[in-house]
Amino acid sequence: QAPYGYQLEPTVVEGIRTKKMVADPVAADHVRLMFEMYAEPETSFGDITRYFEEQGIKIYEKSMVRSFLSQLLRNPVYAQADLELYEFFKSQGAAIVNDASDFAGTNGCYLYQGRDVKEDKDRCLKDQILVIAPHEALIPSDTWLKCRKKLMANTTFQQGRKPKNTWLAGKIKCGHCGYALKATHVPNSTGYFRCTKRTENKGCPGCGKIRKEEFEQFIFSAMQEKFKDFQILHGQEEKVNPKLTAYQVELAQVEAEIEKLLDTLTGANATLLAYANKKIEELDTRRQTISKAIADLSVETISPQQIKKLSYYLDNWESIDFDDKRKAADGLISTIKATSDRVQIEWKI
């Protein structure tokens, strides 16, 4: 049986009768909807299964369950295999059968569990085997990677629990202990951010007095300024991340150094061999670190469409709803570490 979203059609390959996977028009649209919904930072499994139930959308003539959705979203059979996908699986320690040049952005992938896989195969990709598949993929790699990264990180937005008190939920951490700051809400009184660790067991001195409304306004102003600088530097038609570009340049330099050292090994004496091998090992460690950073940043590179959305959100801040404010924050901010006298923002741009 083909994965959900596909159907098998008879075909002939080099004179041999076989079957190929092609998109099932209706089911493929359901798959696209699942990925598009889960790629939104605030959407949980429960949100998607409830929506499908309310709309009367059945999966194999039955109501969709969360376990089915979880496995579907993890499956790279749906992902367009391009270089971003290649870098991601490489950085996670997967064994990739095909060359990087084969990742042309059209076909899906098969992921096999290798013999040495001992950890949770749904979370850890180390030693799993990735192969380019012959069928056309349904989901752009950036959307698939957003979903996969969200699943692997066990993100805050899950189990149907949506924050109500602040659009910074999931982003803001205590500047002392790193635990989440929770917004308090008491009608007709000033709201504050409180350190959850201090609230639970007094194991942190706390973040000090941070007024919710004042802090949200401070962060909004910082978002405006950061986005303005981003537009000036890069324009609105580019898909650019300066950190990503820097890492890509560094990766090329490291790989060039490795190639030079490999060339010196032919006919080298024992001393030179020992030096070259040690240096190659150091460079390869650095290459792996850079590759992982590239994979992480590639997932969060901002597209022209995202830039337009962010621009709209920031220009219409007073009229947009709570969820759109959360989307704006998620598009620009990775994390915020805060105390009453110090704020550190880690940006995605």
C-alpha positions in Angstrom: 0.0 0.0 0.0 1.3 3.5 -0.9 1.6 6.1 1.8 -1.4 8.2 2.4 -1.6 10.9 -0.3 -0.4 8.6 -3.0 -1.8 5.8 -5.1 -0.1 3.0 -7.2 -0.3 3.0 -10.9 1.0 0.3 -13.3 4.1 1.1 -15.3 6.8 -0.5 -17.3 10.5 0.1 -16.5 13.1 -1.3 -18.8 10.6 -3.9 -20.0 9.6 -5.0 -16.5 6.0 -4.5 -15.3 5.9 -2.7 -12.0 4.0 0.1 -10.2 4.8 3.7 -9.5 3.5 6.1 -6.8 1.5 9.1 -8.1 -0.4 11.7 -6.1 -4.0 10.9 -5.2 -5.6 14.3 -6.0 -7.9 14.4 -2.9 -5.7 12.7 -0.4 -2.7 14.7 -1.5 -4.5 18.0 -0.7 -5.3 16.6 2.7 -1.6 15.9 3.3 -0.6 19.4 2.1 -3.2 20.8 4.6 -1.8 18.8 7.5 1.7 20.1 6.8 0.6 23.7 6.2 -1.3 23.7 9.5 1.4 22.1 11.6 4.0 24.4 10.2 2.2 27.3 12.0 4.0 27.6 15.4 0.8 27.6 17.5 -0.9 24.7 15.9 -1.1 21.3 17.8 -2.0 17.8 16.7 -5.4 18.3 18.5 -6.1 21.5 16.4 -5.6 19.6 13.2 -7.6 16.4 14.2 -10.4 18.6 15.4 -10.5 20.7 12.3 -10.5 17.6 10.1 -13.4 16.2 12.2 -15.4 19.4 12.0 -14.9 19.6 8.2 -15.9 15.9 7.8 -12.5 15.0 6.3 -11.9 11.3 6.8 -8.6 9.3 6.4 -9.2 5.9 5.0 -12.9 6.5 5.8 -12.1 7.0 9.5 -11.5 9.9 11.8 -7.9 10.9 11.9 -6.0 10.1 15.1 -2.9 11.9 16.5 -0.6 8.8 16.1 -1.3 8.7 12.4 -0.7 12.4 12.0 2.5 12.2 14.0 4.0 9.5 11.8 2.8 11.2 8.6 4.5 14.5 9.5 7.8 12.7 10.2 7.9 10.8 6.9 10.3 12.3 4.3 8.4 10.5 1.6 6.5 13.7 1.2 9.4 16.1 1.3 11.0 17.6 -1.8 14.6 16.4 -1.6 16.8 19.5 -2.1 20.1 20.6 -0.6 18.4 22.0 2.5 17.0 18.6 3.2 20.4 17.0 2.4 22.2 19.3 4.9 19.5 18.6 7.6 19.8 14.8 7.4 23.6 15.0 7.2 23.8 17.2 10.3 21.6 14.8 12.2 24.0 11.9 11.5 21.8 10.0 8.9 23.5 7.8 6.3 22.7 9.4 2.9 23.0 7.0 0.0 22.8 9.5 -2.8 25.2 12.3 -3.7 24.3 15.9 -2.8 23.9 16.6 -6.6 20.9 14.2 -6.7 19.0 16.4 -4.3 17.3 18.4 -7.1 14.2 19.4 -5.2 11.6 17.3 -7.0 11.5 13.7 -5.6 10.6 12.5 -2.2 12.8 10.3 0.0 12.7 6.9 1.8 14.0 6.7 5.3 15.1 3.3 6.5 16.1 2.3 10.0 19.7 1.0 10.0 20.9 -1.9 12.1 22.8 0.4 14.5 19.8 2.6 15.4 19.3 2.2 19.1 17.7 5.5 20.2 14.1 6.6 19.6 13.9 6.5 15.8 11.1 9.1 15.7 13.3 11.7 17.4 16.9 10.6 16.5 17.9 10.3 12.9 21.5 9.1 13.6 22.5 6.1 11.5 19.1 6.0 9.7 19.4 5.5 6.0 18.1 8.1 3.5 17.5 7.3 -0.2 16.1 9.4 -3.0 12.8 7.9 -4.1 11.5 7.8 -7.7 8.1 9.6 -7.0 7.4 13.3 -7.0 7.2 14.9 -3.5 4.1 16.8 -2.3 5.6 19.2 0.3 8.3 21.9 -0.1 11.4 21.1 1.9 11.2 24.3 4.0 7.6 23.4 5.2 8.6 19.8 5.9 11.7 20.9 7.8 9.7 23.3 9.9 7.4 20.5 10.9 10.2 18.0 11.6 12.1 20.5 13.6 9.0 21.3 15.6 8.4 17.6 16.3 12.0 17.0 17.3 12.1 19.9 19.6 8.9 18.8 21.4 7.9 22.4 20.9 5.9 24.5 23.4 2.9 24.6 21.0 1.3 21.2 21.6 -1.4 19.2 23.3 -3.9 21.9 22.5 -2.7 24.3 25.2 -2.7 27.8 23.7 -1.4 30.7 25.7 -3.9 33.5 26.4 -2.1 36.0 28.5 0.9 37.1 26.2 1.9 36.8 22.6 5.5 36.2 23.8 4.6 32.8 25.3 7.2 30.2 24.4 9.8 32.8 23.6 10.5 34.5 26.9 12.8 32.9 29.4 14.2 33.9 32.8 17.5 35.7 32.4 18.8 33.9 35.5 17.8 30.2 35.2 16.5 29.9 31.6 13.1 28.6 32.7 10.0 30.1 31.0 8.5 33.3 32.2 4.7 33.1 32.7 2.5 36.1 32.3 0.1 36.6 35.3 -3.4 38.0 34.6 -5.6 39.5 37.3 -8.6 41.6 36.1 -8.3 45.3 36.6 -4.7 45.1 37.8 -1.2 45.2 36.3 0.1 42.0 34.8 3.7 40.8 35.4 6.0 38.1 34.1 7.0 35.5 36.7 9.8 32.9 36.6 8.1 29.4 36.6 11.1 27.8 38.4 10.8 30.4 41.3 7.1 29.9 41.4 7.4 26.1 41.6 10.3 25.5 44.0 12.0 28.9 44.8 15.1 27.5 43.0 15.8 30.8 41.3 16.1 34.4 42.5 13.5 35.3 39.9 13.4 37.8 37.0 12.6 40.8 39.1 9.6 43.1 38.4 8.7 43.0 34.7 5.4 44.6 33.8 3.7 42.7 31.0 2.3 45.5 28.9 5.5 47.6 29.2 7.7 44.7 28.2 5.5 43.7 25.3 5.6 47.2 24.0 9.4 47.2 24.4 9.7 44.0 22.4 7.4 45.2 19.7 9.5 48.3 19.3 12.6 46.1 19.0 10.9 44.0 16.4 10.0 47.1 14.4 13.6 48.3 14.5 15.1 45.0 13.7 12.8 44.4 10.8 13.4 47.9 9.4 17.2 47.2 9.5 16.6 43.9 7.8 14.6 45.5 4.9 17.2 48.2 4.4 20.1 45.7 4.3 18.5 43.0 2.1 15.4 44.3 0.4 12.1 42.5 0.3 12.7 40.2 -2.7 15.6 38.2 -1.4 15.6 35.0 0.6 18.6 35.9 2.6 20.0 35.1 6.0 23.4 36.8 6.7 24.3 34.1 9.3 23.5 31.4 6.8 25.6 33.0 4.1 28.6 33.4 6.5 28.3 29.7 7.5 28.1 28.6 3.9 31.3 30.6 3.0 33.1 29.1 6.1 31.9 25.6 5.1 33.4 26.0 1.6 36.7 27.2 3.1 36.9 24.3 5.5 36.1 21.8 2.8 38.8 23.4 0.6 41.3 23.0 3.4 40.4 19.4 3.8 40.8 18.8 0.1 44.3 20.4 0.1 45.4 18.2 3.1 44.1 15.1 1.4 46.2 15.9 -1.7 49.3 16.1 0.5 48.9 12.6 1.8 50.1 10.9 -1.3 53.7 10.0 -0.8 53.9 11.8 2.5 56.3 10.6 5.3 55.1 9.4 8.7 55.4 12.8 10.4 53.5 14.6 7.7 50.8 11.9 7.7 50.3 12.3 11.4 50.0 16.0 11.2 47.6 15.9 8.2 45.4 13.3 9.8 45.1 15.3 13.0 44.4 18.5 11.1 41.8 16.8 8.9 40.1 15.4 12.0 39.9 18.9 13.5 38.5 20.3 10.3 36.0 17.6 9.9 34.7 18.2 13.4 34.3 21.9 12.5 32.6 20.9 9.2 30.0 18.9 11.1 29.3 21.8 13.4 28.9 24.2 10.6 26.7 21.8 8.7 24.4 21.5 11.6 24.2 25.3 12.0 23.4 25.6 8.3 20.6 23.0 8.6 19.1 24.8 11.6 19.3 28.2 9.9 18.0 26.9 6.6 14.8 25.9 8.3 14.3 29.5 9.5 15.4 31.4 6.4 12.8 34.0 5.7 11.1 33.8 2.3 9.7 36.9 0.4 6.1 35.7 1.3 7.0 35.6 5.0 8.5 39.0 4.7 5.3 40.4 3.3 3.3 38.8 6.1 5.7 40.2 8.8 5.5 43.6 7.2 1.7 43.5 7.3 1.7 42.3 10.9 4.0 45.1 12.1 2.3 47.8 10.2 -1.1 46.9 11.5 -0.2 45.8 15.0 -3.1 47.5 16.8 -5.7 45.8 14.6 -4.3 42.3 14.2 -5.4 39.5 16.5 -3.5 37.7 19.3 -2.6 34.8 17.0 -1.1 37.0 14.3 1.0 38.8 17.0 2.3 35.4 18.0 3.1 34.6 14.3 5.0 37.9 14.0 7.0 37.1 17.1 7.8 33.6 16.0 8.9 34.9 12.6 11.5 37.3 14.0 12.5 35.9 17.4 14.1 32.7 18.6 14.3 33.4 22.3 14.2 36.2 24.8 16.1 36.1 28.1 15.0 38.7 30.5 15.3 40.2 34.0 14.1 43.5 35.3 17.5 45.1 34.3 18.7 43.1 31.3 17.1 41.8 28.1 18.8 39.6 25.5 17.0 38.8 22.2 18.1 36.1 19.9 16.9 37.0 16.4 16.1 34.7 13.5 17.2 37.5 11.1 
